[in-house]
Amino acid sequence: MSTDLKDPRWGDYVPWFLRHKDFNAAGQFSTFFSLVSQRLSRLFMFNEPGIPNLPHFGSWLESESLQRFRFTSATEVSGQISYYFNPKRLDEEAKERAQNDPEEKNVENVRVKWDAARLAVARNPSAEANQTVSSLYVLFGESEKASRDTREERIAAHYNQLVIERLEVLQCLLGLLPKNNSFTQLLIRDLRRFFAESGVMLDIIVTDQVPIIRPMEEPLLQKAVLEELMPRLSSHYPDRAREFIDAYHNLLEGEEGDKVFSDAFKTLEAFARDLTGDTGFMFDRRHLDKNFGNLHATIHETLIKVAGHRGDKASHGRDAPPPHEMRFLLFAICNAALLLLDYPSK
């Protein structure tokens, strides 16, 4: 999602959970947050940045994070922040949130009705009352099974949301720390190391002295599209270059990934037709063998499979890849365009 949303109510900072609401929590976040928890505990326990009023900082962080982090003046900031980022707390909170899902509440509601029906039978037995108990017994079993079968998936979804919330608080914390402070710079260095250590595809950049956490796909995609492909494409195929740029911006602005990918792939196909002069070119085996026969067979198969993702939901009845995977596919399209540009002309 774009880092430059237009709603002026957010002022000069767009919350992380809006900029990257579709972020997929891939990687060893348990390792990452364990490292973060210890590092922030040290940062505030010894007040490394020299913050003049730590309780004020804790309260300020609560406000800035829209109360995703809650501060109490009864205990020290270091302990509260360390606890908030502790990976065990994330696991516990994901399970707690899952217990409040409609599926779990439905089980409890049916249980209450079943208990009431059994009590009514004990007081005033009748065939009708017994039938009600039997029906509720079946319904209770079904609702309990539905809750049990979806619990793991629901816990995972809550965990993903909690990761995004923690990243939002971490982003806010970085923004509140003193600028041009050596300990702030060391923290940023360590956080980047923690991302690498835990295999989390995030990075931190500093713009106008403000540290920004963002997914690695965006700068990589920007490098591939803007710095590698566009200068070469613009000189001879300006229309195609503009279409690729539009797809890139549409993706970052949050447009549906399936549509962005489909539009970008149409551009890639049109570009291939421009290169080959084959007006019927498609990324299938026959046309690739005819026009790009010297490409490695593995690359042929890869291009054919990438083409197969276009219109997944409509043409194959499958759900389209999620947004973070669509970013990867758009990256693959840009690489394919570069590959075709480098293909020896006939």
C-alpha positions as a Markdown table, in Angstrom:
| # | Residue | x | y | z |
|---|---|---|---|---|
| 1 | Met | 0.0 | 0.0 | 0.0 |
| 2 | Ser | 1.1 | 3.5 | -0.7 |
| 3 | Thr | 3.2 | 5.4 | 1.9 |
| 4 | Asp | 1.5 | 8.6 | 0.8 |
| 5 | Leu | -2.2 | 8.2 | 1.5 |
| 6 | Lys | -4.2 | 11.4 | 0.7 |
| 7 | Asp | -6.3 | 11.7 | 3.8 |
| 8 | Pro | -5.1 | 14.9 | 5.5 |
| 9 | Arg | -6.4 | 13.7 | 8.9 |
| 10 | Trp | -3.3 | 11.6 | 9.3 |
| 11 | Gly | -1.1 | 14.6 | 9.1 |
| 12 | Asp | 2.5 | 13.8 | 8.3 |
| 13 | Tyr | 2.4 | 10.2 | 9.4 |
| 14 | Val | 0.3 | 7.4 | 7.9 |
| 15 | Pro | 0.0 | 4.5 | 10.3 |
| 16 | Trp | 1.9 | 1.3 | 9.4 |
| 17 | Phe | -1.3 | -0.8 | 9.6 |
| 18 | Leu | -2.8 | 1.3 | 6.8 |
| 19 | Arg | 0.3 | 1.5 | 4.6 |
| 20 | His | 0.9 | -2.2 | 4.8 |
| 21 | Lys | -2.4 | -3.7 | 5.9 |
| 22 | Asp | -1.9 | -6.7 | 3.7 |
| 23 | Phe | 1.6 | -7.5 | 5.0 |
| 24 | Asn | 2.1 | -11.2 | 5.4 |
| 25 | Ala | 3.8 | -12.2 | 8.7 |
| 26 | Ala | 6.3 | -14.6 | 7.0 |
| 27 | Gly | 9.6 | -15.3 | 8.8 |
| 28 | Gln | 10.5 | -16.3 | 12.3 |
| 29 | Phe | 8.7 | -13.5 | 14.2 |
| 30 | Ser | 9.1 | -15.4 | 17.4 |
| 31 | Thr | 12.9 | -14.9 | 17.1 |
| 32 | Phe | 12.5 | -11.4 | 15.9 |
| 33 | Phe | 10.3 | -10.2 | 18.7 |
| 34 | Ser | 12.5 | -12.0 | 21.3 |
| 35 | Leu | 15.4 | -10.0 | 20.0 |
| 36 | Val | 13.4 | -6.8 | 20.0 |
| 37 | Ser | 12.0 | -7.3 | 23.5 |
| 38 | Gln | 15.5 | -7.7 | 24.9 |
| 39 | Arg | 17.0 | -4.9 | 23.0 |
| 40 | Leu | 14.3 | -2.4 | 23.9 |
| 41 | Ser | 14.5 | -3.5 | 27.5 |
| 42 | Arg | 18.1 | -2.5 | 27.5 |
| 43 | Leu | 17.5 | 0.7 | 25.7 |
| 44 | Phe | 15.0 | 2.0 | 28.3 |
| 45 | Met | 16.4 | 0.3 | 31.4 |
| 46 | Phe | 19.6 | 2.2 | 31.0 |
| 47 | Asn | 17.9 | 5.1 | 29.2 |
| 48 | Glu | 20.5 | 5.0 | 26.5 |
| 49 | Pro | 19.0 | 7.8 | 24.3 |
| 50 | Gly | 19.0 | 10.1 | 27.3 |
| 51 | Ile | 15.2 | 10.7 | 27.3 |
| 52 | Pro | 14.5 | 13.3 | 30.0 |
| 53 | Asn | 11.2 | 11.9 | 31.2 |
| 54 | Leu | 10.6 | 8.2 | 30.6 |
| 55 | Pro | 7.0 | 8.0 | 31.9 |
| 56 | His | 6.1 | 10.9 | 29.6 |
| 57 | Phe | 7.7 | 8.9 | 26.7 |
| 58 | Gly | 5.6 | 5.8 | 27.6 |
| 59 | Ser | 2.4 | 7.9 | 27.7 |
| 60 | Trp | 3.4 | 9.6 | 24.4 |
| 61 | Leu | 4.0 | 6.2 | 22.8 |
| 62 | Glu | 0.5 | 5.1 | 23.9 |
| 63 | Ser | -1.1 | 8.2 | 22.3 |
| 64 | Glu | 1.0 | 8.0 | 19.1 |
| 65 | Ser | 0.2 | 4.3 | 18.6 |
| 66 | Leu | -3.5 | 4.9 | 19.0 |
| 67 | Gln | -3.3 | 2.9 | 22.3 |
| 68 | Arg | -2.1 | -0.3 | 20.6 |
| 69 | Phe | 0.5 | 0.0 | 23.3 |
| 70 | Arg | -0.9 | 0.7 | 26.8 |
| 71 | Phe | 1.2 | 2.5 | 29.4 |
| 72 | Thr | 0.7 | 2.6 | 33.1 |
| 73 | Ser | 2.8 | 4.9 | 35.3 |
| 74 | Ala | 2.8 | 2.2 | 38.1 |
| 75 | Thr | 5.7 | 0.3 | 36.5 |
| 76 | Glu | 8.8 | 1.2 | 34.6 |
| 77 | Val | 8.7 | 1.8 | 30.8 |
| 78 | Ser | 11.4 | -0.8 | 30.1 |
| 79 | Gly | 9.5 | -3.6 | 31.6 |
| 80 | Gln | 6.2 | -2.7 | 29.9 |
| 81 | Ile | 7.8 | -2.3 | 26.5 |
| 82 | Ser | 9.7 | -5.5 | 26.9 |
| 83 | Tyr | 6.6 | -7.4 | 27.9 |
| 84 | Tyr | 4.6 | -5.9 | 25.0 |
| 85 | Phe | 7.1 | -7.3 | 22.4 |
| 86 | Asn | 7.7 | -10.6 | 24.2 |
| 87 | Pro | 6.8 | -13.4 | 21.7 |
| 88 | Lys | 5.1 | -15.4 | 24.4 |
| 89 | Arg | 2.7 | -12.5 | 24.9 |
| 90 | Leu | 1.9 | -12.5 | 21.2 |
| 91 | Asp | 1.1 | -16.2 | 21.3 |
| 92 | Glu | -1.1 | -15.8 | 24.4 |
| 93 | Glu | -2.9 | -12.8 | 23.0 |
| 94 | Ala | -3.6 | -14.5 | 19.6 |
| 95 | Lys | -5.3 | -17.4 | 21.6 |
| 96 | Glu | -7.2 | -14.9 | 23.8 |
| 97 | Arg | -8.6 | -13.1 | 20.7 |
| 98 | Ala | -9.5 | -16.4 | 19.1 |
| 99 | Gln | -11.6 | -17.2 | 22.2 |
| 100 | Asn | -13.7 | -14.1 | 21.5 |
| 101 | Asp | -14.4 | -15.1 | 17.9 |
| 102 | Pro | -18.1 | -15.6 | 16.8 |
| 103 | Glu | -17.3 | -19.4 | 16.4 |
| 104 | Glu | -16.4 | -19.7 | 20.1 |
| 105 | Lys | -19.2 | -17.5 | 21.3 |
| 106 | Asn | -21.7 | -19.6 | 19.2 |
| 107 | Val | -20.5 | -22.8 | 21.1 |
| 108 | Glu | -21.1 | -21.1 | 24.4 |
| 109 | Asn | -24.5 | -19.8 | 23.4 |
| 110 | Val | -25.6 | -23.3 | 22.3 |
| 111 | Arg | -24.1 | -24.8 | 25.5 |
| 112 | Val | -26.2 | -22.3 | 27.6 |
| 113 | Lys | -29.4 | -23.3 | 25.7 |
| 114 | Trp | -28.6 | -27.0 | 26.0 |
| 115 | Asp | -28.0 | -26.7 | 29.8 |
| 116 | Ala | -31.3 | -24.8 | 30.2 |
| 117 | Ala | -33.2 | -27.4 | 28.1 |
| 118 | Arg | -31.8 | -30.3 | 30.2 |
| 119 | Leu | -32.8 | -28.4 | 33.4 |
| 120 | Ala | -36.3 | -28.0 | 32.0 |
| 121 | Val | -36.5 | -31.7 | 31.3 |
| 122 | Ala | -35.4 | -32.6 | 34.8 |
| 123 | Arg | -38.2 | -30.4 | 36.2 |
| 124 | Asn | -40.9 | -31.3 | 33.7 |
| 125 | Pro | -40.1 | -34.3 | 31.5 |
| 126 | Ser | -42.0 | -34.5 | 28.2 |
| 127 | Ala | -41.4 | -35.8 | 24.7 |
| 128 | Glu | -41.2 | -32.3 | 23.3 |
| 129 | Ala | -38.6 | -31.2 | 25.9 |
| 130 | Asn | -36.6 | -34.4 | 25.3 |
| 131 | Gln | -36.6 | -33.6 | 21.5 |
| 132 | Thr | -35.3 | -30.1 | 22.2 |
| 133 | Val | -32.5 | -31.5 | 24.3 |
| 134 | Ser | -31.6 | -34.0 | 21.6 |
| 135 | Ser | -31.6 | -31.2 | 18.9 |
| 136 | Leu | -29.5 | -28.9 | 21.0 |
| 137 | Tyr | -27.1 | -31.8 | 21.7 |
| 138 | Val | -26.5 | -32.3 | 18.0 |
| 139 | Leu | -26.2 | -28.6 | 17.4 |
| 140 | Phe | -23.7 | -28.3 | 20.2 |
| 141 | Gly | -21.6 | -31.0 | 18.7 |
| 142 | Glu | -21.7 | -29.4 | 15.3 |
| 143 | Ser | -20.8 | -25.9 | 16.6 |
| 144 | Glu | -18.0 | -27.3 | 18.7 |
| 145 | Lys | -16.5 | -29.1 | 15.7 |
| 146 | Ala | -16.8 | -26.0 | 13.5 |
| 147 | Ser | -15.0 | -24.0 | 16.2 |
| 148 | Arg | -12.3 | -26.7 | 16.7 |
| 149 | Asp | -11.7 | -27.1 | 13.0 |
| 150 | Thr | -11.1 | -23.4 | 12.4 |
| 151 | Arg | -9.3 | -22.6 | 15.6 |
| 152 | Glu | -5.8 | -23.0 | 14.3 |
| 153 | Glu | -6.5 | -20.9 | 11.3 |
| 154 | Arg | -8.2 | -18.2 | 13.3 |
| 155 | Ile | -5.3 | -18.1 | 15.8 |
| 156 | Ala | -2.9 | -17.6 | 12.9 |
| 157 | Ala | -4.9 | -14.8 | 11.5 |
| 158 | His | -5.0 | -13.0 | 14.9 |
| 159 | Tyr | -1.2 | -13.6 | 15.2 |
| 160 | Asn | -0.7 | -11.9 | 11.8 |
| 161 | Gln | -2.7 | -8.9 | 13.0 |
| 162 | Leu | -0.8 | -8.7 | 16.2 |
| 163 | Val | 2.5 | -8.7 | 14.3 |
| 164 | Ile | 1.2 | -5.7 | 12.3 |
| 165 | Glu | 0.2 | -4.0 | 15.5 |
| 166 | Arg | 3.6 | -4.6 | 17.0 |
| 167 | Leu | 5.3 | -3.2 | 13.9 |
| 168 | Glu | 3.1 | -0.1 | 14.1 |
| 169 | Val | 4.1 | 0.4 | 17.7 |
| 170 | Leu | 7.8 | -0.2 | 16.8 |
| 171 | Gln | 7.4 | 2.4 | 14.0 |
| 172 | Cys | 5.9 | 4.9 | 16.4 |
| 173 | Leu | 8.7 | 4.3 | 18.9 |
| 174 | Leu | 11.4 | 4.9 | 16.3 |
| 175 | Gly | 9.6 | 8.2 | 15.3 |
| 176 | Leu | 9.6 | 9.4 | 19.0 |
| 177 | Leu | 13.2 | 8.7 | 19.8 |
| 178 | Pro | 15.7 | 11.6 | 19.6 |
| 179 | Lys | 17.0 | 12.2 | 16.1 |
| 180 | Asn | 20.7 | 12.2 | 15.3 |
| 181 | Asn | 21.3 | 10.2 | 18.5 |
| 182 | Ser | 24.0 | 7.6 | 18.4 |
| 183 | Phe | 21.9 | 5.2 | 20.4 |
| 184 | Thr | 19.0 | 5.6 | 18.1 |
| 185 | Gln | 21.3 | 4.8 | 15.2 |
| 186 | Leu | 22.6 | 1.7 | 17.0 |
| 187 | Leu | 19.0 | 0.6 | 17.6 |
| 188 | Ile | 18.2 | 1.0 | 13.9 |
| 189 | Arg | 21.3 | -1.0 | 13.0 |
| 190 | Asp | 20.3 | -3.8 | 15.4 |
| 191 | Leu | 16.7 | -3.9 | 14.2 |
| 192 | Arg | 18.0 | -4.4 | 10.6 |
| 193 | Arg | 20.2 | -7.2 | 11.9 |
| 194 | Phe | 17.2 | -8.7 | 13.7 |
| 195 | Phe | 15.2 | -8.7 | 10.4 |
| 196 | Ala | 18.0 | -10.5 | 8.7 |
| 197 | Glu | 18.5 | -13.0 | 11.6 |
| 198 | Ser | 14.9 | -14.0 | 11.7 |
| 199 | Gly | 14.2 | -14.1 | 7.9 |
| 200 | Val | 11.7 | -11.3 | 8.1 |
| 201 | Met | 11.4 | -9.4 | 4.8 |
| 202 | Leu | 11.4 | -5.9 | 6.3 |
| 203 | Asp | 14.0 | -3.2 | 6.2 |
| 204 | Ile | 14.4 | 0.3 | 7.7 |
| 205 | Ile | 15.2 | 3.4 | 5.7 |
| 206 | Val | 15.8 | 6.9 | 7.0 |
| 207 | Thr | 14.1 | 9.7 | 5.1 |
| 208 | Asp | 14.5 | 13.3 | 6.4 |
| 209 | Gln | 15.9 | 11.7 | 9.6 |
| 210 | Val | 12.7 | 9.7 | 10.1 |
| 211 | Pro | 13.2 | 5.9 | 10.3 |
| 212 | Ile | 10.6 | 4.1 | 8.2 |
| 213 | Ile | 9.9 | 0.3 | 8.4 |
| 214 | Arg | 8.8 | -1.1 | 5.1 |
| 215 | Pro | 8.5 | -4.5 | 3.3 |
| 216 | Met | 11.6 | -5.3 | 1.2 |
| 217 | Glu | 9.5 | -6.1 | -1.9 |
| 218 | Glu | 8.7 | -2.4 | -2.4 |
| 219 | Pro | 12.3 | -1.1 | -2.7 |
| 220 | Leu | 13.3 | -4.2 | -4.7 |
| 221 | Leu | 10.4 | -3.7 | -7.1 |
| 222 | Gln | 11.1 | 0.0 | -7.4 |
| 223 | Lys | 14.7 | -0.7 | -8.2 |
| 224 | Ala | 13.7 | -3.3 | -10.9 |
| 225 | Val | 11.0 | -1.1 | -12.4 |
| 226 | Leu | 12.3 | 2.4 | -12.1 |
| 227 | Glu | 16.1 | 2.0 | -12.1 |
| 228 | Glu | 16.6 | -1.0 | -14.4 |
| 229 | Leu | 13.7 | -1.5 | -16.8 |
| 230 | Met | 12.3 | 2.0 | -17.3 |
| 231 | Pro | 15.3 | 3.9 | -18.7 |
| 232 | Arg | 15.8 | 1.1 | -21.3 |
| 233 | Leu | 12.2 | 0.7 | -22.2 |
| 234 | Ser | 11.3 | 4.4 | -22.4 |
| 235 | Ser | 13.6 | 5.2 | -25.2 |
| 236 | His | 12.0 | 2.8 | -27.7 |
| 237 | Tyr | 8.7 | 1.7 | -26.1 |
| 238 | Pro | 7.4 | 4.8 | -24.1 |
| 239 | Asp | 3.8 | 3.5 | -24.1 |
| 240 | Arg | 4.8 | 0.2 | -22.5 |
| 241 | Ala | 7.1 | 2.0 | -20.0 |
| 242 | Arg | 4.2 | 4.2 | -19.0 |
| 243 | Glu | 1.9 | 1.1 | -18.6 |
| 244 | Phe | 4.4 | -0.6 | -16.3 |
| 245 | Ile | 4.8 | 2.5 | -14.2 |
| 246 | Asp | 1.0 | 2.7 | -13.9 |
| 247 | Ala | 0.9 | -0.9 | -12.7 |
| 248 | Tyr | 3.6 | -0.3 | -10.2 |
| 249 | His | 1.9 | 2.8 | -8.7 |
| 250 | Asn | -1.5 | 1.0 | -8.7 |
| 251 | Leu | 0.0 | -1.8 | -6.7 |
| 252 | Leu | 1.5 | 0.6 | -4.1 |
| 253 | Glu | -1.7 | 2.5 | -3.9 |
| 254 | Gly | -3.6 | -0.6 | -2.8 |
| 255 | Glu | -5.5 | -1.5 | -6.0 |
| 256 | Glu | -6.6 | -5.1 | -6.1 |
| 257 | Gly | -3.5 | -7.2 | -6.8 |
| 258 | Asp | -5.2 | -9.6 | -9.3 |
| 259 | Lys | -6.2 | -6.7 | -11.6 |
| 260 | Val | -2.7 | -5.0 | -11.3 |
| 261 | Phe | -1.1 | -8.3 | -12.3 |
| 262 | Ser | -3.5 | -8.9 | -15.2 |
| 263 | Asp | -2.9 | -5.4 | -16.5 |
| 264 | Ala | 0.9 | -5.7 | -16.2 |
| 265 | Phe | 0.9 | -9.1 | -17.9 |
| 266 | Lys | -1.1 | -7.6 | -20.8 |
| 267 | Thr | 1.6 | -5.0 | -21.1 |
| 268 | Leu | 4.3 | -7.7 | -21.1 |
| 269 | Glu | 2.5 | -9.6 | -23.8 |
| 270 | Ala | 2.0 | -6.4 | -25.9 |
| 271 | Phe | 5.7 | -5.7 | -25.4 |
| 272 | Ala | 6.6 | -9.2 | -26.7 |
| 273 | Arg | 4.4 | -8.6 | -29.7 |
| 274 | Asp | 6.2 | -5.3 | -30.4 |
| 275 | Leu | 9.6 | -7.1 | -30.2 |
| 276 | Thr | 8.7 | -10.0 | -32.3 |
| 277 | Gly | 6.2 | -8.5 | -34.8 |
| 278 | Asp | 4.0 | -11.6 | -34.0 |
| 279 | Thr | 0.6 | -10.0 | -33.5 |
| 280 | Gly | -0.8 | -13.3 | -32.1 |
| 281 | Phe | 2.0 | -13.8 | -29.5 |
| 282 | Met | 1.0 | -15.4 | -26.2 |
| 283 | Phe | 3.2 | -16.8 | -23.5 |
| 284 | Asp | 2.5 | -20.4 | -24.4 |
| 285 | Arg | 4.9 | -23.1 | -25.5 |
| 286 | Arg | 4.3 | -22.7 | -29.2 |
| 287 | His | 4.9 | -19.0 | -29.4 |
| 288 | Leu | 7.9 | -19.1 | -27.1 |
| 289 | Asp | 9.5 | -21.9 | -29.1 |
| 290 | Lys | 8.9 | -19.9 | -32.3 |
| 291 | Asn | 10.1 | -16.5 | -31.1 |
| 292 | Phe | 12.4 | -17.1 | -28.1 |
| 293 | Gly | 13.6 | -20.6 | -28.9 |
| 294 | Asn | 17.1 | -20.0 | -27.4 |
| 295 | Leu | 15.7 | -19.3 | -23.9 |
| 296 | His | 16.4 | -22.1 | -21.4 |
| 297 | Ala | 13.6 | -24.6 | -21.1 |
| 298 | Thr | 13.2 | -23.8 | -17.4 |
| 299 | Ile | 12.6 | -20.1 | -18.2 |
| 300 | His | 10.0 | -21.2 | -20.8 |
| 301 | Glu | 8.1 | -23.1 | -18.2 |
| 302 | Thr | 8.4 | -20.3 | -15.6 |
| 303 | Leu | 6.9 | -17.8 | -18.0 |
| 304 | Ile | 4.1 | -20.1 | -18.9 |
| 305 | Lys | 3.3 | -20.7 | -15.2 |
| 306 | Val | 3.4 | -17.0 | -14.5 |
| 307 | Ala | 1.0 | -16.4 | -17.3 |
| 308 | Gly | -1.3 | -19.0 | -15.8 |
| 309 | His | -1.9 | -16.7 | -12.7 |
| 310 | Arg | -3.7 | -14.1 | -14.8 |
| 311 | Gly | -7.4 | -14.1 | -14.0 |
| 312 | Asp | -7.0 | -17.1 | -11.6 |
| 313 | Lys | -10.3 | -16.6 | -9.9 |
| 314 | Ala | -12.3 | -15.9 | -13.0 |
| 315 | Ser | -10.8 | -18.5 | -15.4 |
| 316 | His | -9.8 | -21.3 | -13.1 |
| 317 | Gly | -12.1 | -21.0 | -10.1 |
| 318 | Arg | -9.1 | -20.5 | -7.8 |
| 319 | Asp | -8.5 | -17.6 | -5.5 |
| 320 | Ala | -5.9 | -15.2 | -6.8 |
| 321 | Pro | -2.5 | -15.1 | -4.9 |
| 322 | Pro | -2.6 | -12.7 | -1.9 |
| 323 | Pro | -1.2 | -9.2 | -2.3 |
| 324 | His | 2.4 | -9.9 | -1.1 |
| 325 | Glu | 2.6 | -12.7 | -3.6 |
| 326 | Met | 1.2 | -10.4 | -6.3 |
| 327 | Arg | 4.1 | -8.1 | -5.6 |
| 328 | Phe | 6.5 | -11.0 | -6.3 |
| 329 | Leu | 4.6 | -11.8 | -9.6 |
| 330 | Leu | 4.8 | -8.2 | -10.7 |
| 331 | Phe | 8.5 | -8.3 | -9.9 |
| 332 | Ala | 8.7 | -11.5 | -12.1 |
| 333 | Ile | 6.9 | -9.6 | -15.0 |
| 334 | Cys | 9.5 | -6.8 | -14.8 |
| 335 | Asn | 12.3 | -9.3 | -14.9 |
| 336 | Ala | 10.7 | -11.0 | -17.9 |
| 337 | Ala | 10.6 | -7.7 | -19.7 |
| 338 | Leu | 14.3 | -7.2 | -19.0 |
| 339 | Leu | 15.0 | -10.7 | -20.2 |
| 340 | Leu | 13.2 | -10.1 | -23.5 |
| 341 | Leu | 15.0 | -6.8 | -24.0 |
| 342 | Asp | 18.3 | -8.7 | -23.7 |
| 343 | Tyr | 17.2 | -11.5 | -26.1 |
| 344 | Pro | 19.4 | -11.4 | -29.3 |
| 345 | Ser | 17.4 | -9.8 | -32.1 |
| 346 | Lys | 16.9 | -11.9 | -35.2 |
